[in-house]
Structure formats: structure tokens, C-alpha cells
């Protein structure tokens, strides 16, 4: 399973950007079988960041959907409408899901949250970092009662790994943070894994689903 993500940081007036983002999300879902969701960056990224995500079987399926949009005049018109709202290009990612913890993957509904953590394995530590990735995903899921996806980035920084912890509400995010803070074993496992990853590049973000 692959998760396609697109993130764009908008500088235009949010009272115009937000309705447009909802409109283009609906347009894509009507024209394709992608079942795209819309997310608003909350913490860990630039203000004004919006993200779109969709689960796809493979790159071939994603290509077919994007090719159909390329010939859709109404979609192209919507894209053009936003060209003055951002000065930096968006970024697309393909995440290959290597392991799921906490049961089968279920995308949070509107109002739910996704907490992302990224890290890059140190040279010669790719296999051991991957094994740690599975272990920490399982531990996080057990402590927080959340669904956790352990993924690798197909493109971008080589070897990049990403964990997505999914929560139904802000209260669930709070409860998870409290449970992790109280568990000494969790912190010790993170300490033991320090040498597996490039120092200073780990990053955490939080996004809320709005459509």
C-alpha cells in the first residue's frame, strides 16, 4: 500500500483559500477514484500549510488518476485560481507502508489528527533502523491505543522513514502524549536508537483532517 501526499503552504487570505481547498478536494474525488482527504497543518510546519492525501495500490493507479485530471478543464481552472496564493512550490510524497500497528489502517474522520515523525537512518544503519521502526510503532500503538503506520519514503531524502500515528480527536492526542510521557520504557527505547539515525534531522508534525 502506498500513501500519496501533497503539501502546499499558502500565503493568500484563508477566507478564500479554505473554501477553494474544499472545492478542489471535492472536484478531485468526483473525477477520480482517489478518495482524497484534506488536512490542515497545526504544529511543526509553516502557517498556512494544507495537505492532501490518498491511499493507492501502486504508482500505476496514481498515474491513471492524475492523467485524467490533466485533461479536466474545470480542474485546471481551479488550480489556476490558486496560483497567486503561494510563492513556493508544493511537495509531493509517496510513502510505502511497511508495517501497521493497532489493527488495519483506518483513516481518521473529519476532525481527526495525524501525528507524523520523520527520521533518516545513519550510514550503514538502514536495516537496524527499519527493525526499530517496527518495534517503536508497535509500542506506541499499545501505549496510546492508536493506529500507527510505519512507512518509508519512496523519493526525497534517501532512506527516510516516517511514522504516522492516527487519532480521532484532540483529546486522544492529549491522552497519548500523557501515556508516553509516563512510560520510561518508551524513552529508553528512543535513547537506545539514537545512533541509528542522523542527528538533528528528526521532525514531528501534527495535522487535522478538515475534509
N, C-alpha and C positions, 0 to 999 in steps of 0.2 A: 504494500500500500504506500502511496505517495501523497503527501500533502503539499499542495501548491499555495504559496503565499505571495501577496503583493503588498508592499508598504509604500505609502506616499505621505510626505509632510506638506501640508497645505498652509499657505500664508494668507489666503483670502478670507473674507468675512465668514465666520462659522454659520451665521444665519442663512448664508447662501450655499456654503459648502455642504453642510449636513443634509439638506433636502436633496441636493444633487447626488450625493453619495448613496442615499437610499434609492433614488430613482435609477441610477446606473446599475446598482446591485439587482434590482428587480428586473431591469432590462436584460441583463446577462442571464438571469435564471429563467426568463421566458424564452430566450433564444437558444439556450444550450441545456445540457443535462448536468451541468457542473454542480448545482446546488451550492452556490457561493454564499458565505456568511460575511458580514461586515463587522469590523472591530474598531474600537477607539482606544488609542494608546492612553494609558492612565499614568504609569510611572516607568522611569527608566529610558525614556526616549524624548525626542523633541516635542514640544507642544504643537498641536495641530496634526499629529500623525494619525492616519487611518490605515487600516489593513483589511485586505480581503483574503479569504482562504477557502479552499475546496479540497475534498478528498478525491483522488483519481486513481484508477487502476495502474496506469502507466503513462509514459510520455506520449504515446500514440493517441490515446484518448484525449489528452490535453491539447495536442496539436489539432485534432479534428474540431474541437470546440473553438479554439482561437482562430482557426481558418474561417469558420462560419461567421464569427464576429467581424472579421476583416472585410467581409462583403456586405455588412449590415449598415446601411446609410444612417439609420436612426442612432445606432450605437456610436458611429463615428462622429455624429453631430454632438452627442453627449460628451464624448471625450474632448472635442474641440472647445466645448464650453468652459472647461476647467483649465485651459492652458495658461491663463493669466493668474491662476491661484497658487502657483508653485514655481520656484526658481531653481529647484534641484530635481533631478530625475528620480523617479521611484525605483524600487529594487524588488526583483522577483527572486523567490527561493523555491527550491524543490527539496523537501525533506522526506527521506526514506525512513519509514517506521521500522525499526529493528526489534522493538520489544514493547509490549503493552503490559501495564500492571494495574490491578484493580478491576479486572474484567475486560470485556470487549470495549473498544473505543466507542464512546457516545459523545457527540459534540454538545457542549452546554447550550441551553436555550438562550433566548434573548435575555439580557441581564446577567448572564453568567460570566465567569472570568477565566482567562488563560494566563498562567504564570510561566514565563519562558526563562530558561537558563541556558546559556551557551558557553562552551569552553573548547579550546583547541589542544589536542594531545601534544605532549612534548616529543621531540625526535626520538624514534625508537620505542615509543610507549603506546603505539596505536592499539595493539591487541589488549594490553592490560587496561588501558583506559576504557575500551569497549566493555570489558568484563565488569569494571567498576560501574559503568553507566547502567548496566542491567541491575546490579545489586542495589545501587542507590535509588533507582526508580522503584524497585520492589519495597525497599524500606520506607521511602517517602509515602508510597501508597498505603502501606499498613498503618503508619502513624496518623495520616491525615484522612483516611477513608476516601481518597480521591482517585480518579483515573489519571495515570501518568504514562505519557508516551516518551520513549527514548528513541531519538532519531539521529541520523547522520545527514549532513548537508551534501547534496549531490554536486553542488557547484559553489563557488566562492572560496573562502579560506579552506585549504586542503585539510581534510580530517576533522573539520568542525563537527562537534556533537551538540545536540540540543535536547533538552528535556522540557516537555510541556505538561504541567500539572493543571488539571481542569476542575473548576469549582462552579457550583450552581449559584452562588451568591457571595456578596461581600462578607457576610457572617461566616461562611465556610472558609474563606481566605483567612479571616482573623483566627478562627479556631485552628486551622492548620499551622499558622505561624506560631501560635501558642504551644501546640503539641510538639513541634520541632524544637522550640527553644528549651523545653523541659527535658528533652531526651538527650542524655550525654552520649549515647552510642552513635547518634546521628553526627554530632560534631566531631567525635573521634574518627569516624569513617571519612569525613571530609578532610580532616588533618592528615590522615594516612595516605590520601590520594593526591596530596599537594604536588608531589614530584611527578605525577603522571601528566600534568597539564602545563602549558606555557603560562608563566607567572604574569599576572596583571591583565589578562585578556578575558577572563570570565566576566559574564554580564548577565543581569537579571532584568526582566521587564514584566509589566502587568498590563493586560488589555481586557476591555469589557466588550462583550458582544452587544451590538445595537441593532442588528438585523440579520 
